[in-house]
């Protein structure tokens, strides 16, 4: 009995020492980070993995941060931020400037709650623009989650319909909040903060839903962006395209998008590809990657880098 009591006392003593160390560590961290919320952010950000920050040599005032550790509350400043969110085999792009926000797509049904979590961590309360580029599940699957959880301004979707449950769930969420859908026209313009946006394409081909993708060009402080949904070669061949700096690559880097003709017109310096790790489609395809490399685009992929954050200062 005495031996057992001694062992118990030793174990209790060790626990007390460990508990004391943990308490001191927590006190130090609270002193550094201010309060429990900041401390929580520290732990959750650290758990997301390290981030890597790069300056873009040929784009002044632009930095690129990779890694899910960049999903933290957006500072109250005048910088433009474009997040290519890590959402597996789907698309979801957040654009934020001067207190206004636009979300382009919300990935799959399974990723809807993840998109909501990301937006909450970023401190988003309202989405001034919500864009469902086209009614495929890997783009609109999480839109109903987003609509249910945030204040929504204008909703843009192409004027096409499908009979899928995913599409019906989105319409139900819109109806329950008494919102309405607008279909933009080519040439329509709007602003997200100080970022100027223009609709470059929207289609009606219900036989090929990728060809209904809403394509948006954005300019901020002399830097231009193009967000393409799943636009394929028919969309790319449908018009002349302006020279741009940053391209969200169409259809997750499929070989049926990002044609040589399109790239020779747009000549992007940066290419963002949203795709799932080891996805069954083989995205991005080697042909598309080689075409991007040929025009000198530096490629960033969510399957390799997690979330990709482009920050552009207003200076």
TADA-V215317 format. One record per residue. N is the residue number from 1. SS is DSSP state (2 for helix, 1 for strand, 0 for the rest). PHI is phi in whole degrees, -180 to 180 (* if undefined). Layout:
n=N ss=SS phi=PHI
n=N ss=SS phi=PHI
//
This chain:
n=1 ss=0 phi=*
n=2 ss=2 phi=-61
n=3 ss=2 phi=-62
n=4 ss=2 phi=-65
n=5 ss=2 phi=-64
n=6 ss=2 phi=-64
n=7 ss=2 phi=-62
n=8 ss=2 phi=-63
n=9 ss=2 phi=-65
n=10 ss=2 phi=-63
n=11 ss=2 phi=-63
n=12 ss=2 phi=-64
n=13 ss=2 phi=-64
n=14 ss=2 phi=-63
n=15 ss=2 phi=-61
n=16 ss=2 phi=-64
n=17 ss=2 phi=-62
n=18 ss=2 phi=-61
n=19 ss=2 phi=-62
n=20 ss=2 phi=-66
n=21 ss=2 phi=-62
n=22 ss=2 phi=-62
n=23 ss=2 phi=-61
n=24 ss=2 phi=-62
n=25 ss=2 phi=-62
n=26 ss=2 phi=-64
n=27 ss=2 phi=-62
n=28 ss=2 phi=-63
n=29 ss=2 phi=-66
n=30 ss=2 phi=-64
n=31 ss=2 phi=-63
n=32 ss=2 phi=-75
n=33 ss=2 phi=-100
n=34 ss=0 phi=101
n=35 ss=0 phi=-152
n=36 ss=2 phi=-67
n=37 ss=2 phi=-64
n=38 ss=2 phi=-64
n=39 ss=2 phi=-65
n=40 ss=2 phi=-62
n=41 ss=2 phi=-61
n=42 ss=2 phi=-60
n=43 ss=2 phi=-68
n=44 ss=2 phi=-69
n=45 ss=2 phi=-67
n=46 ss=2 phi=-62
n=47 ss=2 phi=-68
n=48 ss=0 phi=-77
n=49 ss=0 phi=102
n=50 ss=0 phi=-70
n=51 ss=0 phi=-109
n=52 ss=1 phi=-126
n=53 ss=1 phi=-114
n=54 ss=1 phi=-129
n=55 ss=1 phi=-85
n=56 ss=0 phi=-99
n=57 ss=0 phi=-58
n=58 ss=0 phi=-95
n=59 ss=0 phi=-131
n=60 ss=0 phi=-67
n=61 ss=0 phi=69
n=62 ss=1 phi=-114
n=63 ss=1 phi=-125
n=64 ss=1 phi=-123
n=65 ss=1 phi=-114
n=66 ss=1 phi=-119
n=67 ss=0 phi=112
n=68 ss=2 phi=-70
n=69 ss=2 phi=-66
n=70 ss=2 phi=-80
n=71 ss=0 phi=-83
n=72 ss=0 phi=-133
n=73 ss=0 phi=-55
n=74 ss=0 phi=-71
n=75 ss=0 phi=-65
n=76 ss=0 phi=-86
n=77 ss=0 phi=-141
n=78 ss=0 phi=-100
n=79 ss=0 phi=-72
n=80 ss=1 phi=-88
n=81 ss=1 phi=-130
n=82 ss=1 phi=-122
n=83 ss=1 phi=-106
n=84 ss=1 phi=-93
n=85 ss=0 phi=-73
n=86 ss=0 phi=-80
n=87 ss=0 phi=-130
n=88 ss=0 phi=69
n=89 ss=0 phi=-84
n=90 ss=0 phi=-166
n=91 ss=0 phi=-128
n=92 ss=0 phi=-162
n=93 ss=1 phi=-123
n=94 ss=1 phi=-111
n=95 ss=1 phi=-121
n=96 ss=1 phi=-138
n=97 ss=1 phi=-160
n=98 ss=0 phi=50
n=99 ss=0 phi=82
n=100 ss=1 phi=-111
n=101 ss=1 phi=-140
n=102 ss=1 phi=-131
n=103 ss=1 phi=-110
n=104 ss=1 phi=-105
n=105 ss=0 phi=72
n=106 ss=0 phi=-144
n=107 ss=0 phi=59
n=108 ss=0 phi=-88
n=109 ss=0 phi=-56
n=110 ss=0 phi=-66
n=111 ss=0 phi=-95
n=112 ss=2 phi=-58
n=113 ss=2 phi=-67
n=114 ss=2 phi=-67
n=115 ss=2 phi=-61
n=116 ss=2 phi=-60
n=117 ss=2 phi=-61
n=118 ss=2 phi=-58
n=119 ss=2 phi=-63
n=120 ss=2 phi=-64
n=121 ss=2 phi=-65
n=122 ss=0 phi=-78
n=123 ss=0 phi=84
n=124 ss=0 phi=-74
n=125 ss=0 phi=-111
n=126 ss=1 phi=-134
n=127 ss=1 phi=-108
n=128 ss=1 phi=-68
n=129 ss=1 phi=-134
n=130 ss=1 phi=-124
n=131 ss=1 phi=-115
n=132 ss=1 phi=-102
n=133 ss=0 phi=-58
n=134 ss=0 phi=-166
n=135 ss=0 phi=-85
n=136 ss=0 phi=-96
n=137 ss=2 phi=-59
n=138 ss=2 phi=-79
n=139 ss=2 phi=-120
n=140 ss=2 phi=-108
n=141 ss=0 phi=-56
n=142 ss=0 phi=-95
n=143 ss=2 phi=-63
n=144 ss=2 phi=-64
n=145 ss=2 phi=-60
n=146 ss=2 phi=-65
n=147 ss=2 phi=-62
n=148 ss=2 phi=-68
n=149 ss=2 phi=-106
n=150 ss=0 phi=-136
n=151 ss=1 phi=-71
n=152 ss=1 phi=-116
n=153 ss=1 phi=-89
n=154 ss=1 phi=-97
n=155 ss=1 phi=-110
n=156 ss=1 phi=-110
n=157 ss=1 phi=-146
n=158 ss=0 phi=-68
n=159 ss=0 phi=-86
n=160 ss=0 phi=-138
n=161 ss=0 phi=-132
n=162 ss=0 phi=-131
n=163 ss=0 phi=-101
n=164 ss=0 phi=-79
n=165 ss=2 phi=-64
n=166 ss=2 phi=-57
n=167 ss=2 phi=-64
n=168 ss=2 phi=-64
n=169 ss=2 phi=-63
n=170 ss=2 phi=-65
n=171 ss=2 phi=-63
n=172 ss=2 phi=-63
n=173 ss=2 phi=-63
n=174 ss=2 phi=-65
n=175 ss=2 phi=-64
n=176 ss=2 phi=-64
n=177 ss=0 phi=-98
n=178 ss=0 phi=55
n=179 ss=0 phi=-98
n=180 ss=0 phi=-140
n=181 ss=1 phi=-101
n=182 ss=1 phi=-114
n=183 ss=0 phi=-106
n=184 ss=0 phi=-73
n=185 ss=0 phi=-111
n=186 ss=0 phi=-58
n=187 ss=0 phi=100
n=188 ss=0 phi=-62
n=189 ss=1 phi=-126
n=190 ss=1 phi=-159
n=191 ss=1 phi=-121
n=192 ss=1 phi=-115
n=193 ss=0 phi=62
n=194 ss=0 phi=-97
n=195 ss=1 phi=-88
n=196 ss=1 phi=-92
n=197 ss=1 phi=-117
n=198 ss=1 phi=-140
n=199 ss=1 phi=-79
n=200 ss=1 phi=-98
n=201 ss=1 phi=-163
n=202 ss=0 phi=-156
n=203 ss=0 phi=-115
n=204 ss=0 phi=-133
n=205 ss=0 phi=-78
n=206 ss=0 phi=-70
n=207 ss=0 phi=-79
n=208 ss=0 phi=-140
n=209 ss=2 phi=-64
n=210 ss=2 phi=-58
n=211 ss=2 phi=-81
n=212 ss=2 phi=-97
n=213 ss=0 phi=-55
n=214 ss=0 phi=-76
n=215 ss=1 phi=-112
n=216 ss=1 phi=-122
n=217 ss=1 phi=-100
n=218 ss=1 phi=-133
n=219 ss=1 phi=-128
n=220 ss=1 phi=-149
n=221 ss=0 phi=53
n=222 ss=0 phi=87
n=223 ss=1 phi=-108
n=224 ss=1 phi=-114
n=225 ss=1 phi=-129
n=226 ss=1 phi=-137
n=227 ss=1 phi=-109
n=228 ss=0 phi=-113
n=229 ss=0 phi=56
n=230 ss=0 phi=-111
n=231 ss=0 phi=-53
n=232 ss=0 phi=-106
n=233 ss=2 phi=-64
n=234 ss=2 phi=-66
n=235 ss=2 phi=-66
n=236 ss=2 phi=-63
n=237 ss=0 phi=-88
n=238 ss=0 phi=-82
n=239 ss=0 phi=-160
n=240 ss=0 phi=-86
n=241 ss=0 phi=-116
n=242 ss=0 phi=-79
n=243 ss=0 phi=-68
n=244 ss=0 phi=-131
n=245 ss=0 phi=-102
n=246 ss=1 phi=-130
n=247 ss=1 phi=-117
n=248 ss=1 phi=-86
n=249 ss=0 phi=-63
n=250 ss=2 phi=-69
n=251 ss=2 phi=53
n=252 ss=2 phi=61
n=253 ss=2 phi=85
n=254 ss=0 phi=-65
n=255 ss=0 phi=-70
n=256 ss=0 phi=-85
n=257 ss=0 phi=-127
n=258 ss=0 phi=57
n=259 ss=0 phi=-73
n=260 ss=2 phi=-61
n=261 ss=2 phi=-61
n=262 ss=2 phi=-61
n=263 ss=2 phi=-70
n=264 ss=2 phi=-68
n=265 ss=2 phi=-83
n=266 ss=2 phi=-86
n=267 ss=0 phi=40
n=268 ss=0 phi=-68
n=269 ss=0 phi=-88
n=270 ss=1 phi=-125
n=271 ss=1 phi=-124
n=272 ss=1 phi=-106
n=273 ss=1 phi=-121
n=274 ss=0 phi=-101
n=275 ss=0 phi=-157
n=276 ss=0 phi=-87
n=277 ss=0 phi=-64
n=278 ss=0 phi=55
n=279 ss=0 phi=-67
n=280 ss=0 phi=-74
n=281 ss=0 phi=-86
n=282 ss=0 phi=74
n=283 ss=0 phi=-80
n=284 ss=0 phi=-79
n=285 ss=0 phi=-75
n=286 ss=2 phi=-56
n=287 ss=2 phi=-62
n=288 ss=2 phi=-66
n=289 ss=2 phi=-61
n=290 ss=2 phi=-65
n=291 ss=2 phi=-66
n=292 ss=2 phi=-66
n=293 ss=2 phi=-63
n=294 ss=2 phi=-63
n=295 ss=0 phi=-91
n=296 ss=0 phi=86
n=297 ss=0 phi=-76
n=298 ss=1 phi=-87
n=299 ss=1 phi=-101
n=300 ss=1 phi=-122
n=301 ss=1 phi=-126
n=302 ss=2 phi=-70
n=303 ss=2 phi=-70
n=304 ss=2 phi=-105
n=305 ss=2 phi=-115
n=306 ss=0 phi=61
n=307 ss=0 phi=-64
n=308 ss=1 phi=-115
n=309 ss=1 phi=-111
n=310 ss=1 phi=-103
n=311 ss=1 phi=-116
n=312 ss=1 phi=-126
n=313 ss=0 phi=-76
n=314 ss=0 phi=-83
n=315 ss=0 phi=-70
//
